[in-house]
Amino acid sequence: MELLVASAVGILTAAGIYMVLRLRTFPVIIGVSLLTYAVNIFLFASGRLATDMPPILRDGVDAYTDPLPQALVLTAIVISFGMTAVVVIIALGAWLSCSDDYVDDPELHSGQQAADPNPRGGSFR
Amino acid sequence: MTHWIIAPVVLPAMLAAIIILAARFHQNLARVFSMAGCVALLLVASGLFWRASGGQIDVYLLGNWSPPFGIVLVADRLSTLMVLLTSVLAIPVLLYAIGSGWDMRGRHFHALFQFQLMGIMGAFLTGDAFNLFVFFEVLLIASYGLMIHGGGAPRLRAGTQYVLYNLLGSTLFLFALGTLYAETGTLNMADLAGRVAAIEPGADAGIRVASVLLLLVFAVKAAVLPLHFWLPASYAEAPAPVAALFAIMTKVGAYSIIRMYTLVFPPDLELTQGLFGTWLLPAALATTAIGMIGVLGTQRIDRMVAFSVIGSMGMLLVALAGFSEAGIAAALYYALHSTLATAALFLLVDVIRDRRKDAGVHLVDARPIGGASLIAGMFFAAAIAMCGMPPLSGFVGKLLVLDASFGTPLVVWIWSVVLGTSLLCIVGFARAGSTVFWKCHQEPGERNDPHTETDARNKPDPDDQHPATPVVAIGGLIALILAITVLAGPINRMLAATASQLFSPTPYISAVMGAQGKVITYGGSDGYAQDGASDHADDGTEGEGEAH
């Protein structure tokens, strides 16, 4: 269980960081999503791993799992979901109006852009 | 328990909803609501500031849950000071947005503006680390909308960068909070302070990681080198009133550093020795240097002002990084000053961009602008304040920073970097001012042509008609800069009291932890009913989860 959760967080984070370091918006957004999945699992584990235990106090039960991280994760999921939707829309707007989807400074690409016959190809190809 | 503490958060939130729902198609109604809200906010903030200025710490329990289970809002000297600064800044910025017509170049400016204020106020007032994250997200998501207000390709691209960078920052924030919760089992700041202090020296690996992760998050917000890359493009491309409001956003990062690293991880804490204390000051010095080098190096005035934001954040953190009382007081004064000065400069840049037409923000020769003497005078005053030349507030701020650095091991470095970068800043702003306002007699490329009809070109376009409101708004900001210069003495005494309150956190902790609210009575009245030994259930048990 510990190994599974820990390796899930680690692999998702590593993959997320790799994707974030790309130049185009689409892989970067995928990378950010992977990172938010990683952090959600990480938050979930921050209340210690406990299986098959209730988060709510009940009669006749004396072992519990921590309910607070579950509430934190819910908040984090909602926020990251909303934020990802926002960034997708803004990135789409930038892609449509700049006719390329580079994430970094536009001045760096002013030369390349002229040389590229199909600048809209990008990562969507 | 006074309910006024929640007003700075609730008032903008309600107003934003009203503006979206009721005033959606009524420009003037939206403007009136927004401005009335800002004035009301200023009154409430002044009241809270007055109440806290005697040293009283007010705690507001959301849902009346007893701390540390429910979320608390805390109004102490530092929080109310920052709330007051935000509401003071909001009025001229909003006046400028209305006067210049920026608010009508896209949709929902006023609603987003109010949501932005709500997030900033909440971040300053909250006493709960996870709630701080939530308010960061509120202010960020509003700022995403404001940042791309009005549209346009460069702005959308800069907006994408800004959003992505801040999403990564938020992810890092969650990692830090998860680590903190795993180590201490609480996220209430006052409770954290007690529990972090009680951690055994042998089991400190997790908390050391958490403290550094958290500082990295705040360093992203405060644009500390090497995490400052998001700032120049975002601030330069953002609409001017938005960039001026963003002047307070970097201070949210600085505020969070001050709050967390005096309360939860105080400088004399054994656990975190040799971590941020070692590298925050060099990073702050490098930030100051790179910001002011950027001021000198850039070819556009909007980027120049954005770089001066980085430089002034560096200066603020230089004062902060020693974590001494005098240092924090100096940092707070510098925060007041640099917020007002950068806001004034961003608005001035927009006026210049509007009036220069084709030349825009580029530092090239162009025809003179209309009303140049007034605009040049205000640019001169704001630039003097930003560079830290006497007689304006920047000079007082830098003097305090330098004075506070005595006794720290890197005092020689601090003096040389602060004074050296001031020179760079002066040269940068002098070059920009003289290019825009003095060397503006000829069209580009016609410099050596004796037959040019210079008479016609020397005069600004007579058709230019400029509304007065934007100039009044900028004048208001400059008047505020003057006011904090003239009142530097009383302000400093107040800030010294603020800093000393921060360095004796016992009243804060006892005010929060001693606040009486509803408790979870399952298994006893002490609230820690985790053992399940008792045999009666209580409905209130679920409340804590919902509260977050």
Boltz contact constraints between the chains, C-beta under 6 A:
constraints:
  - contact:
      token1: [A, 28]
      token2: [B, 164]
      max_distance: 6.0
  - contact:
      token1: [A, 32]
      token2: [B, 167]
      max_distance: 6.0
  - contact:
      token1: [A, 35]
      token2: [B, 171]
      max_distance: 6.0
  - contact:
      token1: [A, 36]
      token2: [B, 171]
      max_distance: 6.0
  - contact:
      token1: [A, 39]
      token2: [B, 171]
      max_distance: 6.0
  - contact:
      token1: [A, 39]
      token2: [B, 174]
      max_distance: 6.0
  - contact:
      token1: [A, 39]
      token2: [B, 175]
      max_distance: 6.0
  - contact:
      token1: [A, 42]
      token2: [B, 178]
      max_distance: 6.0
  - contact:
      token1: [A, 43]
      token2: [B, 178]
      max_distance: 6.0
  - contact:
      token1: [A, 46]
      token2: [B, 178]
      max_distance: 6.0
  - contact:
      token1: [A, 46]
      token2: [B, 181]
      max_distance: 6.0
  - contact:
      token1: [A, 46]
      token2: [B, 182]
      max_distance: 6.0
  - contact:
      token1: [A, 57]
      token2: [B, 522]
      max_distance: 6.0
  - contact:
      token1: [A, 57]
      token2: [B, 541]
      max_distance: 6.0
  - contact:
      token1: [A, 61]
      token2: [B, 532]
      max_distance: 6.0
  - contact:
      token1: [A, 62]
      token2: [B, 532]
      max_distance: 6.0
  - contact:
      token1: [A, 67]
      token2: [B, 545]
      max_distance: 6.0
  - contact:
      token1: [A, 71]
      token2: [B, 545]
      max_distance: 6.0
  - contact:
      token1: [A, 71]
      token2: [B, 548]
      max_distance: 6.0
  - contact:
      token1: [A, 72]
      token2: [B, 548]
      max_distance: 6.0
  - contact:
      token1: [A, 76]
      token2: [B, 174]
      max_distance: 6.0
  - contact:
      token1: [A, 79]
      token2: [B, 137]
      max_distance: 6.0
  - contact:
      token1: [A, 83]
      token2: [B, 167]
      max_distance: 6.0
  - contact:
      token1: [A, 86]
      token2: [B, 144]
      max_distance: 6.0
  - contact:
      token1: [A, 87]
      token2: [B, 163]
      max_distance: 6.0
  - contact:
      token1: [A, 90]
      token2: [B, 159]
      max_distance: 6.0
  - contact:
      token1: [A, 90]
      token2: [B, 160]
      max_distance: 6.0
  - contact:
      token1: [A, 90]
      token2: [B, 163]
      max_distance: 6.0
  - contact:
      token1: [A, 91]
      token2: [B, 160]
      max_distance: 6.0
  - contact:
      token1: [A, 93]
      token2: [B, 156]
      max_distance: 6.0
  - contact:
      token1: [A, 94]
      token2: [B, 156]
      max_distance: 6.0
  - contact:
      token1: [A, 94]
      token2: [B, 157]
      max_distance: 6.0
  - contact:
      token1: [A, 94]
      token2: [B, 160]
      max_distance: 6.0
  - contact:
      token1: [A, 97]
      token2: [B, 153]
      max_distance: 6.0
  - contact:
      token1: [A, 97]
      token2: [B, 156]
      max_distance: 6.0
  - contact:
      token1: [A, 98]
      token2: [B, 153]
      max_distance: 6.0
  - contact:
      token1: [A, 98]
      token2: [B, 157]
      max_distance: 6.0
  - contact:
      token1: [A, 106]
      token2: [B, 157]
      max_distance: 6.0
